[in-house]
Amino acid sequence: MYINADIYSKPDSSLIIPDDGVVTFGNAHFVFEVLQPGKYKMLEVIPGVHTADSRQISFKDSSISADKTFVISGAYTLLMQLKNTEEE
């Protein structure tokens, strides 16, 4: 038995980040925006579709645009450094 089907979907642009660029802390997911070399800003994201080694994300704060530079590797290292310096 064969079926022919037409599938219609609306186009959607998304930001895809490698898994190593997305961290989970508490009950939330975060990425790091690169402000300048050695300076980062932690941004909360809403995770979407997950593939073998990357994740679709959208920003919790809708005013943030995807035209920024994000950390794509070593995000957990940055998270640990950030949390260790805040406790001192």
Secondary structure by P-SEA (a helix, b strand, c coil): cbbbbbbbbcbbbbbbbccccccccccbbbbbbbccccbbbbbbbbbccccccbbbbbbccccccccccccccaaaaaaaaaaaaaac
